[in-house]
Amino acid sequence: MAKKVLVVDDEKLIVKGIRFSLEQDEMKVDCAYDGQEALDKAREGDYDLILLDVMLPRMDGFEVCRAVREFSNVPIVMLTAKGDDMDKIMGLEYGADDYITKPFNILEVKARIKAILRRVRSREAEEDSGNVIKSGDVSMDTDRRSLRIAGEDINLTSKEFDMLLLLVNHPGKVYSRDSLLHTIWGSDYPGDARTVDVHIRRLREKIEPSPSEPRYVHTKWGVGYYFQA
């Protein structure tokens, strides 16, 4: 089945080029040219991935990303200004899965999109049998990709869920930041270990009664992170 991608940028020539290139690979492409239009389409459409520029009229990309995360875990790739680390960090804070810097090579864009879609397909194939993993009061349904802690539903992004699932499946095992980056984002991901730190911090804010004194996701100083219920 053809993958469906939403491309969001206020520069119509950029959108046209990306759309043409993705359609050559038999993807279905919708386009939006401002933040509000993007959010509306994200609510209405069932997308496999959203390619989202940061600088947009009406709502910027960060606002769109944060709003989408309230109802969907669709992979989001942010388009950021070249060398602007703050944009990258903020994008991850708001729930983005990846980022690409402008100006970009369209071949890189296609490669990164395909890599994310491959990881999603692989993850879905592994979860086809479906099961519920429990550890203490933590319950993770890999079919529904849902999390409950002490009977309360917790909404996670796809990367947050993947990272917590890995840790829960191996309680007590310490994963280095580089190991988590390689396992969750893939060996071709160009980001660094700060990506992991941002996601761990955001994950703790969602699941920990007191994020500064974690009950579930712990730090092994100088080594990495581990789960212990």
Helices and strands as residue ranges (DSSP letters): E 4-8, H 12-24, E 28-32, H 35-44, E 49-53, H 61-68, E 76-81, H 85-93, E 98-102, H 106-126, E 132-135, E 138-141, E 146-149, E 152-154, H 158-169, E 175-176, H 177-180, I 181-185, H 194-207, E 217-220, E 224-227
